[in-house]
Amino acid sequence: MAGGGVLPGAGVGGVGQTPGVLWSSVPSPVGDLGVAVDGEHLLAVRFGGIPAEAAAAVAASVEGDDPGLSVLAEVVRQLAGYFDGDHLEFDLPVLVRHGSTFERSVWAAISAIPHGETLTYGEIARSLGDPLAARAVGVACNRNPLPIVVPCHRVVGAGGRLVGFGGGLERKRTLLDLEARMRLVRDFGMP
């Protein structure tokens, strides 16, 4: 995926605003991603593009000095780099406005999974001190407001099985395959 500007820009679909939030549709190998920012933070990444309630605002004019535009441009740049294989880790200012203490601890554990590696729901549950909480880890993964950036696709079922993913198992497979190819290139110089 080519990087690009924000308005009008290669790599960015429609841009719209809802009160306090700037949404953009970002093309990717797993379909359009809806990304939401405020003036300082990435707020959400959503499979399937911009949500319907924000889509009506896509045609709205966005001022060139809107502080969300610089955050949005950085999100687009890093996502493009991730899908191109040039950017393995995200370094974005994020703000998560919801989530229980347990969900936030799961999202923190997921964020620590290295690029190209996976952990099981059970392994994450054990790392959080509750070996019986594998299903609760799965629920927290499903509620992750920042998929790809907080890489819930790196969480798999027992024995490495592909199970449960809010974006669908085909997207999960695509993301894991992409990271596996990038890891081969990075570690062994294999194309």
Long-range contacts (C-beta under 8 A, 24 or more apart in sequence): 1-27, 1-28, 1-29, 1-79, 1-80, 1-83, 1-84, 2-80, 3-76, 3-77, 3-80, 3-81, 3-84, 4-76, 4-80, 5-73, 6-69, 6-72, 6-73, 6-76, 7-62, 7-64, 7-69, 9-76, 11-76, 11-80, 12-72, 12-76, 13-49, 13-50, 14-50, 14-55, 14-58, 14-59, 15-58, 15-62, 15-72, 16-50, 16-54, 16-55, 16-56, 16-57, 16-58, 16-59, 16-60, 16-62, 17-54, 17-57, 17-60, 17-62, 17-66, 18-53, 18-54, 18-57, 21-54, 21-68, 22-62, 22-66, 22-68, 22-69, 22-72, 23-50, 23-51, 23-54, 23-57, 23-58, 24-50, 24-72, 24-76, 25-49, 25-50, 25-58, 26-75, 26-76, 26-79, 28-79, 28-83, 29-83, 29-174, 29-178, 30-167, 30-171, 30-174, 30-175, 31-171, 33-79, 33-148, 35-72, 35-75, 35-76, 35-79, 37-68, 37-71, 37-72, 37-75, 38-68, 38-71, 38-95, 39-66, 39-67, 39-68, 39-71, 40-67, 40-71, 40-93, 40-95, 41-71, 41-93, 41-94, 41-95, 42-71, 42-75, 42-92, 42-93, 42-94, 42-95, 42-146, 42-149, 43-94, 43-95, 43-97, 43-145, 44-145, 44-146, 45-145, 45-146, 45-147, 45-148, 45-149, 46-147, 47-147, 47-166, 47-167, 47-168, 47-171, 79-148, 82-148, 83-178, 85-178, 85-181, 85-182, 85-185, 88-115, 88-116, 88-182, 88-186, 89-115, 90-149, 92-149, 94-146, 94-149, 94-150, 96-145, 96-146, 97-145, 98-145, 99-140, 99-143, 99-145, 102-128, 102-133, 102-136, 102-140, 103-140, 103-143, 106-136, 106-137, 106-140, 106-141, 107-140, 107-144, 107-146, 107-150, 110-141, 110-144, 110-150, 110-151, 110-152, 110-154, 110-155, 111-150, 111-151, 113-151, 113-154, 113-155, 115-151, 115-179, 115-182, 115-183, 116-179, 116-180, 116-182, 116-183, 116-186, 117-154, 118-154, 118-155, 118-156, 118-160, 118-176, 119-154, 119-155, 119-156, 120-155, 120-156, 120-157, 120-158, 120-159, 120-160, 121-155, 121-156, 121-157, 121-158, 122-158, 124-155, 138-163, 138-164, 141-165, 141-166, 142-166, 148-175, 151-175, 154-179
